[in-house]
Structures are given as structure tokens and as C-alpha cells.
Amino acid sequence: MRLAAAFVLLTALALAAPALAGEDPQYRPNPRDMAAARASLLRTADLGSGWTGGATKAPRPQGPDCATFSPKQADLVVTGAADAEFASTVGGLHVESEVQVLKTPAMVATDFARTVRPELIRCFAAGLERSAGAGARVVSTRRLPFPRVGSASAAYRVVTAVSAQGQTVRLAIDIVAIAVRRTEISLVTIVPVQAQDAMLRSDRRLARLLAARARR
């Protein structure tokens, strides 16, 4: 099987899986915070050679909603949102960064405490399998060792078995969450499971870079 086919399938599913409509935050974008969100995004130059992509239209903020996990969101106000996606021309790797600016630092701290939990990753994994049908199966989920970046940070990994063109490959999805003052950053990376150790090193480097960018 061409590895690229598996990446195309999993990338579409991984990006769709978290977009589950639970209790959503209020969305009141303003020009200043929209610009701040865009300025904090990942950039092609951050990834080195062999990458394509850039900023995309940010989806309207939504809260996670699973049978066992639907954290309160309606008291939070998002004032800026931006998204960027990148794909490697070699090996089919994929990286996405999503940035949201909230009205106050206290709202960021509250949201992080409510949502950045193992239940969120299990919700993500369940949504991935539900979207895939027989196309992808979650093999494992776990929290990763990760340094403190910004005000707070956490990282999780979902390993999936993806079937396409009659064959199955294993891919790893890393989900990194970072809080910096009024800014929330999520970094999602998809690589072959054989590259997961190198991916974690990259996650740490990019997290520090994005946190520093958000502080400006």
C-alpha cells in the first residue's frame, strides 16, 4: 500500500474527529485578537525544507462532546481564532496548529483545567473510529512526558491502524495543548509509528517556539 493513501485517510479523519458539537464557547472575534491568533500560528519556515501548506480558514470554536465527556464551555468567550496545516513532500507527514485567543487569562486556565484531560483524548479517539468506520482502528492512547511550556502544557498520543488499498499501516497522532496568557495553542502531528520518538522531539521544539511567539 502507498503510505500516502493512509495519510490522506487518517488526516481527514483526525481533523474531523474533534469537531463534535457539544456545549460551545461564545465566539466574539475582534480584529486585534484575530491578528494575534494568526501571528501565533506555525509557519512553513518552522518545519524546514520539504514542507508545503500554510494558514487555512479556522473553524468556529466548538466544545468536545462524548457520552462520558462534555465539559462546560458556554461561559468562555473566544475572541480570536486561526488555523494552519502543513504536509511533508517526503514521507507524508502532516502537522496542524490551531490557535484560539480567549477574553481573559482566567478563561484559558479554566478551559485548560476542564478539557485537557485523558477523557478528551479518548473522546478524540472515539470520534476518529466513528468517522472511519472500518478504515481506522485505535490501538492505544496515552499521555506523553512533556516539559512545561507557557502557563501550562500537556501532550497525548493516539496510535491507529489505518486500512487502505487492502493493507494496514500504523500511524501515530500526537496532540499537544499549550496555554500562554490569553492564548490556547494545539499542535497535531501525524507520522508513521516508526518515527514516533523523533516526533516527540519535534513536538517539544515546536511547542517552545509557538509559546514564545504567543508571548509576543
N, C-alpha and C positions, 0 to 999 in steps of 0.2 A: 504493500500500500504506500502511496505517496504520503509522506508525513504532512505535507502542506494541506492535504484534504482533511486530515484530522484537526489541524489547527483552525481551519476555516469553520468547521462544525463547532468545535469547542468554544472558539472566540465568540461566535454569535450567541451561543447558549449562555456562556459565562456572563456576558454583558447584559443579557436579557434577564437572567435569573434573579438579580437583586431588585429588579423593578416591579416589586409586588406592592399593590396598593393597600396599605394598612391605614393607620392614622397619620396623615401627612402634616408636616410643618407648614406654617404660614409662609407664603412666598411674596415678599415685597421688595423686588430688586430696585436698586438705585444705581445711577451711573458710576459713582465713586467705588462702590463695593464690587460692582461687576468688573470694573477695570482692575481692582485689586485681585480678584479671583483669577482673571486671565494672566496677570503678571506672576502669579504663583505656580502656574502650570509647568509640567515637564516640557522640555524642548528637545528638538532633534539633536542639537549640539551636546546635550547631556548624555546621549547614548553612544556617541562615537560614530564611526563610519558604517555604512551598510544599513541604515535605517531610513524609513520613509514615514510620513504622516504629519500630524500637527493638530491644531485646535479643531474641535468639532462642536456642533450645537449641543449645549448642555441640556439634559432632560429636566423637566420640572421636578424639584425635590419631592421624594416620596419616602415614607417610612416603611420599614420591613413589616411583613405580616405573615406569620406562620401560625399553625394551630396552637403551638406552645410558646410563641414568642411574638408579641405585638406591643413594643414599648410605646409609652406616651410620647407624642410628638406635637400635638396641637398647640402647646404653649411656647413652642420655639418659632423664631422668625428668621428666615433665610433672606439675606439682603444682596447676595451676590453668588453667582454660580458659573463654573467654567469646566470644560472637559477637553482632553486631548488624547489621541490614540496613535500608536506607532507600531509598525511591523518591520521585522528584520528581513532583508533580502536574502539572508543566508540562514537556513535552519528553521525558518518560520516562527521565530519568537514574536511575542506580542506583549506590549506594555500599554496600560492606560492610566492616566492620572485624572482625578476628579477633585475639584476644589469648591468648597462652599464657605461663604462668609456669613456669620450669624450676627444678630444685632448687638449682642454683648458677649464678653468672655465667659460670663456665668452660664449663658445658654450653651456654649461649647462644652464647658465642663459637665454640665447636666446631661447633654446629649451623649457625650463620650461614656459617662458612667452608666447610662441606661442601655446603650446599644452595642458598645464594643465589648462583646462577651462571647463565650463559646456558643451560646444559643444562636447568635447572629450567623455564625459560620455554618452551623447545622441547618439553619433556615436557607442560607445560600445554596448549600449542597442539595437540599431537598428540592429547591426551585430548579436547580440545574438538571437533576434527574427527571423532574416533572416535564421540563421543556424538551428534554432529549428523547423521552420515551425509551426505546431500546438503543438509542445512539450513544449514550454515555452512562457509565455506572461509577458512582463514587466509591473509591476503595478505602480512603481514610481521611480524617480531618484531625488537625492538632494545632496547638499553639506553638509558635516558634520562639526560641530565645532571641530577644531583641533589645538593643540598648534604648534607654530613654532618649527620645528625640522631641524637642519642643516642650510643651507643657505636659504632654502625655503621648504615649505611643504603644502600639501592640501589633503583632503580626501573626497570621494564621496560614496554614497550608491545607489545600484540598488536593488529594491525588485522585485522578479519574482514569478509568479505562474507556477509551473512545473507539468506537467501531465505525469503520467506513470502508467501502470498496471490498468488503469481505474479510478484512483483517482488523486487528485491535492493537492499539498502542496506548501506553500510559503517559499521561501528561500531568504536570504539577501546576497548580494555580496558587500563587502567593497573594494574600490580601493584607496590605499594611495600612493602618489607620494612624494618623498623626493629628494632634491638636496644637495649635500655636495661637495664643491670644484669642482673636475672634474667628480664626480660620480653622476649618477642618479639611484635611487632605487625605484622600485614599489613593493608593497605588496598587494596581492589579497587574501581575505578571504571569504569563503562561509560557512554559518551556517543557521540553521532553524531561521525563522524570530523571534521566541520567545526568541532567545539568542542574539538579535542584540545589546542590551545595554552592555552585557558582552563583546561582540565582539569589541565594540568601545574602551573599557578599554584596551583590549588586543592589539588592533591596536596601541594605544598610547605607550604602553610599548615596543612593538617590534620595532616601528619606532625609538624611542630613542636609543635602542640597536643597530640597524643597522646603524644609523647615526654615533654613536660612533665608530663602527667597521670601517666604511668607512674613518673616520678621521685618523685612524692609517696608 
